[in-house]
Amino acid sequence: MQLLLVPDCIILDLLMPELDGFGVLEALKQKGSKIPVIVLSADIQDSVREQCLGLGAAMMLQKPAKAPKILEALDQVLNKGESL
């Protein structure tokens, strides 16, 4: 029996070796993934944000992101903004 673990959320950096964050977003979109993705990037240009959101990212945070911002983003994407 093979156990398949599916994450509740993915926190993704755009700059990674071999396959960048755009490639990961494209692959997830092609597979029809419904896993919410929060993108972290120092590049906050509108064109980069639009590209990420167009590829299915739930939201984008500017690096370096502090814990309160990350927790707030996780709450928003996992709970659709509902209070815990």
C-alpha positions, -999 to +999 in steps of 0.1 A: +000+000+000+014+034-010+007+063+012+001+096-007+007+127+013-008+159+000+002+192+016-025+217+028-004+245+014+028+252-005+051+281+004+072+286-027+103+307-035+107+318-071+144+315-071+155+278-068+181+257-085+171+236-116+134+243-115+123+278-106+090+287-089+074+296-122+081+261-134+066+246-102+035+268-106+032+257-143+035+220-134+009+223-106-015+241-129-010+214-156-018+187-131-050+206-120-037+209-084-060+226-059-033+230-033-030+267-024+004+282-031+019+312-014+048+326-033+077+344-016+099+366-036+121+397-033+109+406-069+076+424-063+071+439-098+035+439-109+044+417-139+059+390-116+029+391-093+005+389-123+024+360-137+023+341-104-014+347-098-021+338-135-003+305-129-025+298-099-007+312-069-031+321-041-011+351-030+024+365-030+045+378-001+076+400-003+108+385+011+120+385+038+085+377+052+081+378+089+063+351+108+031+372+115+027+379+078+032+342+069+007+331+095-018+356+083-013+344+047-017+308+058-049+317+077-063+334+046-056+306+021-065+277+044-095+292+062-106+316+034-102+345+058-125+330+085-115+335+121-102+305+140 
